[in-house]
């Protein structure tokens, strides 16, 4: 007898081995129809999987996250099936699931066109409607290599040939198409109904620029028509908010072919940068951080000691001088340890918090660069806390509370907290890992945070917390982190004198709130759709005259506003052009200014301005002093 235990704790017995699909059918016809896969002993498997021992089982449907993964995986195969039907000479390579969808790479003699995508998607719909069964079989590796070579699928044969010779491989067939895959897959193509092909891009075979450039077709797939439509609507809105598009329209920055992966900040964009940096500088000063500055170029020997040279060399820019090899720093950590090591440190000095707006360089592949979100030269709001093991929890609690306030000031209130724990390959004792993981967890709990564990996702030297914010479209951006690291202080021989008079290694906490300032500003632009709050806006108000008769008065208003607040200059401009006032209002509205002030004869006579707030809100006529008070409150509230 085989006993299957269901999620509700109930048990079902079968006289012999039984498939997942048969168990679903024994529960009910509705569940059998909805079943996409099963989860046996914690592993997702096909509905055809045979259970031959007592085991826990949950039936996976489209309502489950695992079910959506299976749908997307299977739709990638449906895409390859359709491509082979329409373009028999195309060779298939790999087709994994990615966030919100999937892609498949193809080798073909000419570029796929938008019209090709339409035809492929139509053929996918036709093949899905056939509701062909998806059938799995297993072959020895060498037999599978020979099989795919006989089909002319050389890429697929190369993939299989890289698998150890003593292993078998699984293949899945639907209709006339058969593909290499570990699975699992939906039981039949009829389960695949809600998908759309998105775009074609280039991708090197196996990610190596020395190999052939393949064509990557991206698609998305969902469990329901409504979910698909919601996603497509979100993408439309995201396109309107694209920071690259808004960067051009609002004259904030540009990326130039003369320096790929670096940002040319225009005056208005640099103004945003300065507001962000100065705000974070105040955060440092108000929370016990000492700002430091380490060199950008460091000797190769240092990077060898830290381990970066062996593991990260390909992503580092290097240079040479007087027969010494150097690297531009890809991160700030080693420099902060060298600063820590200057002079004797006592336990009384800990925790010691260093912060730096550190300029870093990473040699990212050209294909991965994306506006100011993914660049080669970037600045981090980087910080490192040197502390004792017993101080970790308090530092995590304080950091988490600080991060929450910073995110709220920038307009982000929805934060996800994830704690990555020890990986299989790691250094340090289990006792040290237990203490570190507990300290991070207790630090989050003390801040009132609900969090999820990511087992095995920590670095080899220590656990970490990732702070992920959600933007106005519900997209997730992992920006903040705090990570326990006893490894680098050990490698670079950092010490402090303990209460016992002996030398001890400090724990190093890597922490960042914004991460890369370039990327965070890109996120800000998209979150606010370019309409930044007054405290961040590069131009907070524009003063517009109606005729030349108010030109001098408009300039007086600008000068008064610029000098209105102590310790800061309001960012105000005048527009005295000989244009219709409606034209000027519309033009400045398109620039998403928080306020537009209009001065006509009546306003001039009264020492006032007519105030329009963003969104075409008419706030009426008010004195210049009243507007200063309004703007000052807006700035102070980070509204």
N, C-alpha and C positions, 0 to 999 in steps of 0.2 A: 504493500500500500504506500502511496505517496500522499503526504499531508502538506497542504498549502495554507499558509497563514496570511490572511488579508489585513489591510491597514486598520480595520476596526477591531482586530483581535479575533475575529471569527475564523474557524478552520474548515477546510473542505478536504475530503479524502477521495482519492482516485485509485482504481485497482492497479495502475501501472503508470509509466511515464506519460506525461500530459503536456500539451503545448499551452503557451500563454493564451492563445486564441480560444482554445477549448475551455480553459478555466473561465474566461470572460463570458463565453456562451452559456456555461453552466449557471452563471449568476443572472443573466438576462439577455434577451435579444438586443435590447437598446445599447447595453454596454458592449456587446460583441461588435455591433455596428460602429460604435464610437472609438473602439480600441485602435490605437496607432502603434503601440509597443507595450512592453511590460518592464517592470523593474524587479529583478530577481536577485536576492542577496545584495541589494544596493546597486546593481549594474543594469543599465538600460539595454534591453534585448528586443529582437523581433517578436512579433506575435506568433511566428512559427517556431520560436525557441522551445526546445523540449526540456521540461523540468523532470529530472530523474532522481531527485532526492527531496527530503523534507526541506521546505524553504519558504521564506516570506516573499510575498508577491503583491505588487500594486499595479493595477492596470493604468497605463498612460494614455490619456486622451488629449484632444486639442486644448483643453482648459489648463493643462499642466505646462510648466516651463520646459520640462523634458519633451513634451509633445511638440511644442513649437520648434524646438531644436531638431527633432526628427523630420518635421514638415520642411524646414529649410534645407536640411541635408538632402532630403529626397527631391526637392525642387531643383537643387543644383544638378542632380542626375537627370532630371527631366529636361533641363536646359541642354545638357550635353546630348541627350537623345535627339532633341529637336534639331540641334546644329548638325549632327551626323545625317539626319534625314534630308536636310536641305542642302548641306555642303559636304558630301561624302568624302571629299579629299582632305577635310580638316582633321587634324590630329588632336585628341583630347589629352590633357595633362593632369591638373589637379583642380578640385572644386570644393573648398571647405565652407563651413558656416562661419559668418562674421556677425558682428553686432548688427541687428535689425535685418539680416538677410544672408546673402551668400555671393560667391563669385565662382567662375570657372575660367581657366586659362586654356586658350586654343592656339595652335599653330596653323596658319592658313596663308595662302599665297597672296591675298590682297586684304586691305583693311575692311573690316565690317563697317557698314554704313548705318545711319539711322533707319533707313528703309529695311535693312537686313534685320535690325532689332525688332521692328514691327512684325516682320514675317516669322521670325523665330518665336516670338511670344504667341502669335496666332497658332503656330504649329504645336507649341507646348499645350495650349488650351485644347486642341483637337486630340492630342495624345492622352491627356488627362481624362477626357471624356470617354475614351475607350475603356477606361477602368481595367487596364491590364494588370495582372498579378505581378508583384515584385518577388522574385525567387532567388534564394541564396544557394550558392554551392561553394565547395572548398576544393582547391587544387594544390598539389605540391608546388613549391616556388618555381623550380625549373620548368615544369609543365606549363605554368602560368606565363612565364617569360616567352616560351615558344608559341603559346596561343596568341598572345598580343602581337608578337612579331609577325605571325601569319596574317593578322588583320591589318598590318601596316602601321600599328600604333607603337611607334618606336619610343616615344616618351614614356608611355605607360610601361613598356618592357624595361626601360632603364630604371624606373622607380622600383619595380618588383625585383630587379636584379640586385638592388642595394639591400634587400632583405636577407638575413642569414639563410643559407642554403637548406638548413634542416627545418625551416618553418614552412607551414602551409599558409596559403592566402585565401581570403574569401572574395567571391565575385557576386555581383547582384545583376540579375537580368530582368528587363521589362520589355516586352515585345521583342524587337530585333536588336536592341541595344544591351550590351553587357559591359559592366565597369568594375574595376578593382575598388573595393571598399571594405572597411571594417564593419560598417553599419552602425546602428540598426537603421532600417528603412520602414516606411509605411507599407502596409500589406498589399496595397494596389494603388495605381496612379490616380484613381478616382478620388482619393483623399486630398489631392492637391488642387485647390480651387481658387485661392486668393493670392495671386502673385503678380509682379510686374517687373519687367526688365528696365534698368535705370540708365546705364551708360556703358561705353567701351573705353578702356584705358590700356596703356602699354604696361607690360611687366616682363622683366627678364626671367628666363628659365632658371628656376631654383634661386631667384633673387640675386644672381651674379651678373654684373654688367658685362662680363666677358662672353656671356651666352646669348643665344638668340632672343630677340625681343618678341614676346608672345602678345596675344590680344586677350585682355581680361574683360569678360562681360559680367557686370554687377547686376544683381537682382534683389528683390525683397519678397518675402512671403509671410503670410499671417494666417491665423486660425479662422478669421471671419472677415466678411466684406467690410464691416464697419471699422475694424482695426486697421485694415489696409488703407481705407479712405482717410482715417485719422492720421495715419503716418504720412500719406502723400500730402495732405493739407499742411501738416507740420513742416514738411520739406519745402513746400511753397513759401511758407512764412520764413523759414530759415534762409531761403535764397534771398528774400527781401532784406533780411538782416545781415547777410554775409558781410563780415568786417572788411573784406577786400573791396567790395562794391561801395560800402559806406565810406571807407578810407579815401576812395577817389572822389566821391560826391561831396564829402565834407572837407576835403583837402587836408587830411591828417598825416598821411605817410605814403611812401611808395617803395616797391622792391625793384631793384635795378639789375639788369643783366651783367653789369660791370662788377657786381659783388653779390652773387647768388646767396640767398639764405640770410641776408642781413637787411636791416631796416633803415631807410632814409626817412627820418622824422621831419615833417614840415612844422612850421611854427605852432599851428593849432594842435597837432598831434603831440608835440613836445610839451605843450602846456598841460595836456592830460597826464603825460608821464610825470611831470614835475609835481602835480597835485597828488598823484598816487605815491610817489617816492617820499615827498615831504610828510604826507600823512603817516606812512610807515615809519619814517624817522622819528616822529613824535611817539609812535607806538613803542619803538625801541626805548626811547628816553624815559617814558612813563612806566616801563615794566622791567626795569633793572638790567637792560642790555647795554653793553658798551660797544659802540660802533668801531669797527676796525677796517683796515684795508690791506689786503695781501696782494703780492705781485701776480700779474697774469701769466708770466713765463717762469717756469720752474724746471730745475735740472732733471734730466732723465732718471738719475739715480734715486731721487725722491719717489718718483712714480713707480720705480721697481720695488722700493721698500713697501709702498702701500699696496702693491699687487695690481695697480691699474695698468701698468705697462704690458703685463702678460694678458690681461683679460679685456682691455679696452683700447689697445694700441690702434686698431683700425679706425677708431672714432676720434683720434686725437690729431690735432695739427701740430707739426713739429718744425723746429728750426735749428740752426747750428751757428755757433760763434766760437772762434778760437779753438776749434777742434773739440768743443763740448756740445752735446746734444741736449736740446731743451724741448719742452712741450707747452703749448698754451693750455692753461688749466681747463678741463672739462667740468670741474666741480671745485668748491672752495675749501673742503674739509682739511686737506693736508696743511694749507696755509694757516688755518686757525690753530692747529696743533703746534705748529712751529712758534706761533705767537704765545701760546699757553706755556711752552717750555722755557720761555725767557724769564729767568729768575726762579727762585724757589717758591713753590705754592704750598700753602698749608690747608688743612681741612677747614680752617676758619675762612678761607677765601671761596669755598664752595657753598652753593652752586655759583659758578662763574659763567656768565652768559655773554657770548660774543655775537654781534650781528654785522652783516656786511651786505651792501648792494654789489655783489660780486659779478664782474664781467667774465663770462665763460664762453668757450668755443667747443663745438662738437661737430665732427665731420659727417653730418647726416647725408644719406644718399639724396641726390637731386629729386628723385621721384617721391620722396617722403615730405619734401618742403611744402608748406601750406601757409601762404600769407605771413602774418606775424605770429601765427599759432605754433608753427613748427619751423624753426630757423637754425642757423649754424652759430650765430653770435647772439647771446642773450644775457640778461641780468637777472639774478635771483635775489629775492629778499631772504638771504640765507642766514641761518643762525645755528650756533652750536652751544650746547649747555654742557659744561664739565661738572660732574656731580658724583656723589657716592651712590652706591646701590640703594641705600635707604632713602635717598632723596628723589628717586625716579617718580614715585607716585605723585608727590606734591607738585613736581614740575609739570607732569602730564596734566593734572587738574588745572593748574594755573594757565598752561598753554591752551588747553581746550576752551576755557572760558574766554581767553583773549581772542582766539580765532573766531569764536562765535560772534563777538562784538564787532570785529573787523569785517566779517562777511556781511553782517546786518547793516553796517554803515555803507557798504557798497551796494546794498539792495538784495542780498541773498539770505534768505531765512530758512530754506529747506536744505539741510545738510545730512548726508549719510555717513555713518561711522563704521569702519571695518578694521578689525584687528587681525593682522596676519601673524600666524604662529610658526613654530619651528619646522623647517623643511627636513627631509630625510637626510640630506647631506649637510652637516653643520659642524661648527666647532663649539667648544664649551661643554660644560657638564649639564646634565638634565636638571640638577638643582639650580644652576644659574638661569637656565631657561625658564624653569618654573617661577622663579622670583621675578624675572623680567616680564613674563607674560601676565602674571598676577598684578604687578605694579601698573602696567598699562590698562588692564581691565578695570582695576579699582580706581584709577585716575579718571577713566571715562564715567564710571558709575557716580563718582563724587561730583562730576559736572552735570549729572542728570541725563546722561545720554544713553539711548538704546542703541546697541551695536550688534553687528554680526561677526562671527569668526570666519576667517579664511584659512582653514587648516593647511599647513605646509607652504604658505605663500610668503613667509618671512625670508629675510636675507640669510645667508649661511652663518652670519655672525650674531644675529639678533632679531627679535620681533619688531613690528612696527604698526602704527595706526595710520590709516589713510582717511583723509577728510574729503568727501566728494560733495560738491554743491550742485544743486539743480537750478537751471536757468528758467527764464520765462516760458520756454517751450518744453520744459520737462527734461531737457537733455542733461546728462551727467558729465561733470568736469572734475576730475581728481586734481586738486591743487595743493592742499595742505598735507603735511605728513610730520610725524615725529617717530624717530627710530632709535632703538637702543643699540649702541655699538661699543663693545669692549675691545674690538679687534684693532682699529686704527691706533688708539692710544698704546696698545701693546706693540704694534709694528714700529711705531715711531718713538717708543720709549718715553712716553709722557708719564709723569709721576707727581704725587703730592705727598706731603708729610702728614701722616695721620695723628690722631690724638695720642696714639701710643708711641709717637716719636719715630715710627718706622715708615719706609717708603711704600706707597700704594699706587695702583693704577686707577685713574679716574674712569668713570663711565662717560662716554660721549653720547649725547642725544643730538642727532641731526634733526633740525626742525625747519619747516618753511610754512608760511601761511598762504602767500600768493603763488609761490613757485616762481616761474619765469614771469617777469613783469610784462614782457612783450605778449606772451600768451594770455595773461590775465587781462590786459587791456583789450585784447581781441575779444575775450569772453564778455567783458563789460560792454563793449560796443554792440555786440549781438544781443546781449540780455536786454539792454535799454533801447535797442533798435536805433542807436546813434543819438537818441535824445537823453543825453547824460544829465543827471541832477545838477542843480546850479553850482554846488560846491566843486564839481568835477568839470563842468562845461568849459571848453577853451574860451568861449565868449559867453559871458553871463547875461549881457544885455546890449542892445544896439539902440542908439538914439537917432531918430529919423526926423528931419525937418520936412515941412510941407512945401515951403517956398524959400527962396533965398533970404527973405526977411527974418527967418528964424535961425539962420545958419550960426550966427555968433552965439545965440542963446543955447542952441544944441551943443556947441562946443563947451560952453560954460558948465552945462549939466554933466557932460562927460568928465570934465576935469574934477568937478565936485564929487562925482561918484567914485572916481579912481582913488581919491584921497579920503573917502568917507570912513573907512574902518581902520582902527589901530592895528598895526602889525601885519596888515595885508592890503594889497591893492586890488580893488575890484576890476575884473576883466571886462571892460566896457569899450565899445567902439562907436563912432558916429558914421552916419551915411548922409552926406550932404550933396549927393549927386542930383543933377537936374532931371529927375525922373518922377513919374507919377507916384504918389504915396502908396497907391494900391500895389504897384509893381514892386516897390521897395519892401513893403510888408510881406508880399508873397515870397520874394527872394530870400529874405531872412528867415521866414517860416520854414522854407525848404532846408535851411541850414540848421534847423532844429534848435534855435536859441531858446533858452528858458523864458526870456522877457524881451519884448519890443516896446520901446517908448517913443511916442509920437509927440512932436512939439509943433503946434500951430500958433496963430496969433493969440487965441484965448489962453492957451497954456503958458505962452511967454508972458502975457500980462499978469497972470496969476502966480507965476513962479512954480508952475506945475508941469506934469506930463500925463498923457493918456497912456495907460498901461495895458498891454496885451500879454497874457501868459501863453505858454506853449499849448497847442491844441485849439488855437483861435478863441481863447477865453478872454472876454473883455472885462477887465477889472476896474474900468472907469478912470476918471481923472483924479489924481492925487498929487500932493506936494512932493517935491523931490525928497524931502526928509522922510515922509511917510513911505516912499518907495524904498529908501535906504533901510528903514526899519524892517520892511517886508522881506527884502532880499537877505538882510543879515539873519533873520529868523530862519529863512529857508536854508541858508548855508549852515547855520549852527545845528539845525535838526537833521542834516544830511538827507533832506526830503527828496 
